[in-house]
Amino acid sequence: MSIISRYLAVSFFKIWALALAGFLVLYTAIDFLEKIGDFVGKSIALKTILLFFLAQLPKVVTLMAPVATLVAVMITLTVLARASEIVAFKAGGVSLYRLSAPILASAAVISLAMFFLSDLVAPKTTALANSIWQGQVRERLDTSTVVRDVWLKGVRLIQHYGAYDEADGRVREVTLIFTDDEMRLARRLEAARGLFSGGQLRLSEVKEKIYQQDERSGARAFTLKRHELYVLEDWPAPPPGFGRADQNSDELSVAQLWRTIDRLQEEGFGPVRQRVDLHFKFSFALLPIIMVVVGLPIGFWREKGGSIALGLAAGLILSFFYLISMELARSLGYSGLLPPLAAAWLPSLIYFLFGAYFFSYVRQ
């Protein structure tokens, strides 16, 4: 590595580390002020509170790293411009492409590190933080054993459970759909709660709809019955580990998410959300490089002078607009209006082309 490359890389990494630390402190402080009332209200132990915020750090680091990268690019080049170093480099025959290379290489290192952090560490720590928040603060079902949005398909039967606790067999928001030989809706059971026990499914607060064909109009109508308790015999519980498909994608690694998609396809479901989240894991990992491509032409635009505060503001504004476009694309992907690949990569592609286009107009 040449002296120039080492100098630029070290300068960039120093500012990036400071920016990342600042964003982490700011994010954690806001999150702490937002949630400390809930923790105190439930008399949560201090060590549990500290564990919760520590467990969130890997996820927060992956979220803030791209923003810190863009801010670091802007500030690094502004500092160089204020010291007239960009002019000096150009006068010495060093092109802007040569000056950009070490910063891009540094961003590639950050991207690689962030990918491994988000894939190997963040899923486990995020699951721990979610279990503390949902289980102890919100006092919901034990999130370590709860499976949400479970679908089971059988012969002339479709089962849906809004939440299923594998530990004790409790279920919530139960819907059972029975069809006839011609696959027409024959009966529908809806229950607020249920319990798998001894090969039975005991349902509470049940609405039973029995569908029949009207001979005159040909339309299907139903009669409604209500039951305080409804017992289904020979009704086994879902097998252990079933339905982890809707587990928060932040709690899944790439390999786990891939296996979830394969299993859902085998079961006949369309894992649209999981495909979108899988592509986003890769596109988000490359985001530091995209941010550098966007920040370079803006930082090189002024060869002398410049305001560090203005560079910081520009970096934050551009990051803010990217995050908005990313969430919009994610929503369009979830709804099926965009293919998963396009939803994940379109915002990054637009930003990359924006940066490359403006870099071509910077005076070399």
Long-range contacts (C-beta under 8 A, 24 or more apart in sequence): 1-102, 4-89, 4-94, 4-98, 4-99, 4-102, 5-101, 5-102, 5-105, 6-102, 8-76, 8-99, 8-102, 8-103, 9-102, 9-103, 9-105, 9-106, 11-76, 11-79, 11-80, 12-72, 12-73, 12-76, 12-102, 12-103, 12-106, 13-106, 15-71, 15-72, 15-75, 15-76, 15-79, 16-68, 16-69, 16-72, 16-106, 16-110, 19-67, 19-68, 19-71, 19-72, 19-75, 20-61, 20-64, 20-65, 20-68, 23-64, 23-67, 23-68, 24-57, 24-60, 24-61, 24-64, 27-60, 27-63, 27-64, 28-53, 28-56, 28-57, 28-60, 31-56, 35-133, 35-137, 38-137, 39-137, 42-136, 42-137, 42-139, 44-136, 44-137, 48-132, 48-136, 51-128, 51-132, 52-129, 52-132, 52-133, 54-125, 55-125, 55-126, 55-128, 55-129, 55-132, 56-125, 56-126, 56-129, 57-125, 58-117, 58-118, 58-121, 58-122, 58-125, 58-126, 59-118, 59-122, 59-125, 59-126, 59-129, 59-250, 61-114, 61-117, 62-114, 62-117, 62-118, 62-122, 62-284, 65-110, 65-114, 65-288, 66-284, 66-287, 66-288, 66-290, 66-291, 66-319, 66-322, 67-291, 67-315, 67-316, 67-319, 69-107, 69-110, 69-287, 69-288, 69-291, 69-292, 69-295, 70-291, 70-292, 70-294, 70-295, 70-315, 70-318, 70-319, 71-311, 71-312, 71-315, 71-316, 71-319, 73-103, 73-291, 73-292, 73-295, 73-296, 73-299, 73-315, 74-295, 74-298, 74-299, 74-311, 74-312, 74-314, 74-315, 75-308, 75-311, 75-312, 75-315, 76-103, 76-299, 77-295, 77-296, 77-299, 77-300, 77-311, 78-299, 78-302, 78-306, 78-307, 78-308, 78-310, 78-311, 79-308, 81-299, 81-302, 81-303, 81-304, 81-305, 81-306, 82-304, 82-305, 82-306, 82-308, 84-303, 84-304, 86-300, 86-303, 86-304, 87-303, 87-304, 90-303, 90-364, 95-364, 96-296, 96-300, 96-359, 96-362, 96-364, 97-364, 99-300, 100-292, 100-296, 103-292, 103-296, 104-289, 104-292, 104-293, 107-288, 107-289, 107-291, 107-292, 108-288, 108-289, 110-288, 111-285, 111-286, 111-287, 111-288, 111-289, 112-285, 114-285, 114-288, 115-281, 115-282, 115-285, 118-281, 118-284, 118-285, 119-253, 119-254, 119-281, 120-253, 122-250, 123-250, 123-251, 123-252, 123-253, 123-256, 124-251, 126-248, 126-250, 126-251, 127-248, 127-251, 130-248, 130-251, 141-165, 141-170, 142-167, 147-238, 147-242, 147-243, 147-244, 147-246, 147-247, 148-243, 148-246, 148-247, 149-243, 149-245, 149-246, 150-238, 150-242, 150-243, 151-243, 151-267, 151-269, 152-238, 152-242, 153-267, 153-268, 156-180, 156-181, 156-183, 156-186, 161-194, 161-238, 164-238, 164-243, 166-238, 166-240, 166-241, 168-195, 169-195, 169-196, 169-197, 169-237, 170-194, 170-195, 171-195, 171-196, 171-201, 174-203, 176-232, 184-211, 184-220, 185-211, 185-220, 186-210, 186-211, 187-211, 188-222, 189-230, 191-230, 196-235, 196-236, 196-237, 199-233, 199-234, 199-235, 199-236, 200-231, 200-232, 200-233, 200-234, 200-235, 201-231, 201-232, 201-235, 201-237, 202-229, 202-230, 202-231, 202-232, 203-227, 203-229, 203-230, 203-231, 203-232, 204-228, 204-229, 206-230, 245-269, 245-271, 245-274, 249-273, 249-274, 249-277, 249-278, 249-281, 254-278, 254-281, 254-282, 257-281, 272-333, 272-334, 272-336, 272-340, 273-334, 275-340, 276-330, 276-333, 276-334, 276-340, 276-343, 276-344, 278-340, 279-340, 279-341, 279-343, 279-344, 279-345, 280-326, 280-330, 280-343, 280-344, 282-344, 283-344, 283-345, 283-348, 284-326, 286-348, 287-322, 287-348, 290-348, 290-351, 290-352, 290-355, 291-318, 291-319, 291-322, 291-351, 293-351, 293-352, 293-355, 293-356, 293-359, 294-318, 294-351, 294-352, 294-354, 294-355, 295-355, 296-355, 296-359, 297-355, 297-358, 297-359, 297-361, 297-362, 298-358, 300-359, 300-362, 301-362, 303-363, 322-347, 322-351, 325-350
